[in-house]
Amino acid sequence: MGQRFYVETLGCPKNQVDSDKLVGTLLADGMSPTDDPGAADLVVVNTCAFIEEARKESIDTILALEDQRKKGARLVVTGCMAERYGAELAEALPEVDQVAGFGVPVHHVLNKAGKKSIPVSSVPIPTLDLLNLPRPKSASPWAYVKIAEGCDRNCGFCAIPSFRGPQRSRDVASILAEVEQLEAKEIVLVAQDLASYGKDRPDELGAGSIVPLVRAVSAAVPWTRLLYLYPSDLTDDLIDVICGTGVPYFDLSLQHVSKPLLRRMRRWGDGDRFLRRIDDIRAREPGAAFRSNFIVGYPGETEEDHDQLLAFVEEAQLDWCGFFAYSPEDGTYAMDLDGRVADGLMHDRLAELREMQDEITAARSDATIGATITVLVDEPGVARSSREAPEIDGIVEVPADLAVGAFHTVRVVDAMGPDRVADSL
C-alpha cells in the first residue's frame, strides 16, 4: 500500500480551500487519504492565527496529533500560524518535522527531507501557487472557492495583510475552471476582501468588478453564495447580481456601528448607513437573508458605543450574527491604542448581545413556519435553504429519504432556535 496522509483544517473557509488544494496535490503525488491520523504517514495541520483563541486551538491540535501519529510519520504545520510565527513555532515545537509558510510550494516542502523550518522572512510573497493548485471534486453538494488572496485594507484590529500580503485576484478563467472541476450544486465564493475582487486586474471583465464574475459563476451552477462583503463596496450592481443568483444572502462585514469607534478601527460607515442599505436590499428582495459579525471591547468602546450596537441589532433584525471579543494582535494599529476595555465588562457586553440575537434568530426562523421553500440536501436528513450558509448558520431537518445532492421543495413545519424542520410536499 502507498503512503497515506491526514489533513486537519482549522479556522475559516479560506483555510478549507487551501487544504483542498493541498489534498489535490498529494493525491496527484500518489498518496492516499485516511481519516485516522494514527494510520497516516504524513500528518498536516493547517493552522489559524487570527486571534489568540485560534492560535491556542492550533497548538492544542498539533500536540494532540503528535501523540496520535505512528512511529516514522511526519508531522507538518502549515497555514496562517506557520506563516506568521514560523521560526517561533519550529523552536517551540520540536515535535514538528516541518513548518511550511505560504511562500514555499507546499507539496515540495511536504515531500522532501531537509530543513526543519522555512524562515518566513526570507520567503517572498506567494505568487498564487496555492490558489491555483489542482483540487479534487467536491465531496459535498457545495464547495468554497477562493477567488483572491491577501488584503489591501488597514483595519486597526487585523494582522492578516502582514502575512497574507496585498490582494491578488485570480483570473476569471481559472476560477470558472475550478467551479466546473468541483461539480458542486452550490459554490460559495470567499476571499479576505471578497467585494474588492478584480481591482488589481482592471483590464479583465467589467473593469475590475466582481459583478461579471458572480454572473459567470451563477450561470454555471444553480446556487452562488458570497461571504464577507465590505459594506462600502456593496454597490447597486452587486446587490442586483446577488439577488439574481437564487441566493439573496448578504454577509456584511460591519464590525461595529458607532462612527467614532469604527474610525478608531480604521473602518468605513456607521449604523445609520448600514440600516439604510439593509432596508434598501429588503425593499428589492423581501426574502433576503443577512449575516454580520461584530467586535466587542475594541479599545475605546464606551457604554454609549455598546448601547448603539444593541439598538442596531434590535432594529436591523439580522438573521444571523456573530459577536467576538476583541483580541490584541502584534503589529496592528489597535495594539497601541488606549482605552482598554476590562475583560469582565467585555464579556458582559458579549452575553447581552448574544442573548438578544439568539431571540431574533429564533423569531426569524419561527416566522417561516408554514412556508414552502427550496432546499439543497447536504447529507441524509440535513438540508439548507438559500437562507443558511454551509457550516456557519442553522440547518433544515428534512426526511431522510430525500436524495442527497439534489434540490427539493419542502414545507417548514417547526423551528428550534436557529434550525428548522420541514416535510416533503
C-alpha positions, 0 to 999 in steps of 0.5 A: 500500500502507498503512503497515506496522509491526514489533513486537519483544517482549522479556522475559516473557509479560506483555510478549507480551500487551501487544504483542498488544494493541498489534498489535490496535490498529494493525491496527484503525488500518489498518496492516499487519504485516511481519516485516522491520523494514527494510520497516516504517514504524513500528518498536516495541520493547517493552522489559524492565527487570527486571534489568540483563541485560534492560535491556542486551538492550533497548538492544542491540535498539533500536540494532540496529533503528535501523540496520535501519529505512528512511529516514522510519520511526519508531522507538518504545520502549515497555514496562517500560524506557520506563516506568521510565527514560523521560526517561533513555532519550529523552536517551540515545537520540536515535535514538528518535522516541518513548518511550511509558510505560504511562500514555499510550494507546499507539496515540495516542502511536504515531500522532501527531507531537509530543513526543519523550518522555512524562515518566513522572512526570507520567503517572498510573497506567494505568487498564487501557487496555492490558489491555483493548485489542482483540487479534487471534486467536491465531496459535498453538494457545495464547495468554497472557492477562493477567488483572491488572496491577501488584503489591501485594507488597514483595519486597526484590529487585523494582522492578516495583510502582514502575512497574507500580503496585498490582494491578488485576484485570480483570473476569471478563467481559472476560477470558472475552471475550478467551479466546473472541476468541483461539480458542486450544486452550490459554490460559495465564493470567499476571499479576505476582501471578497467585494474588492475582487478584480481591482488589481486586474482592471483590464479583465471583465467589467473593469475590475468588478466582481459583478461579471464574475458572480454572473459567470459563476451563477450561470454555471451552477444553480446556487452562488453564495458570497461571504464577507462583503465590505459594506462600502463596496456593496454597490447597486450592481452587486446587490442586483447580481446577488439577488439574481443568483437564487441566493439573496444572502448578504454577509456584511462585514460591519464590525461595529456601528458607532462612527467614532469607534469604527474610525478608531478601527480604521473602518468605513460607515456607521449604523445609520448607513448600514440600516439604510442599505439593509432596508434598501436590499429588503425593499428589492428582495423581501426574502433576503437573508443577512449575516454580520459579525461584530467586535466587542471591547475594541479599545475605546468602546464606551457604554454609549458605543455598546448601547448603539450596537444593541439598538442596531441589532434590535432594529436591523433584525439580522438573521444571523450574527456573530459577536467576538471579543476583541483580541490584541494582535502584534503589529496592528494599529489597535495594539497601541491604542488606549482605552482598554476595555476590562475583560469582565465588562467585555464579556458582559457586553458579549452575553447581552448581545448574544442573548438578544440575537439568539431571540431574533434568530429564533423569531426569524426562523419561527416566522417561516413556519408554514412556508414552502421553500427550496432546499439543497440536501447536504447529507441524509436528513440535513438540508439548507435553504438559500437562507443558511450558509454551509457550516456557519448558520442553522440547518433544515431537518428534512426526511431522510429519504430525500436524495442527497445532492439534489434540490427539493421543495419542502414545507417548514413545519417547526423551528428550534432556535436557529434550525428548522424542520420541514416535510416533503410536499 
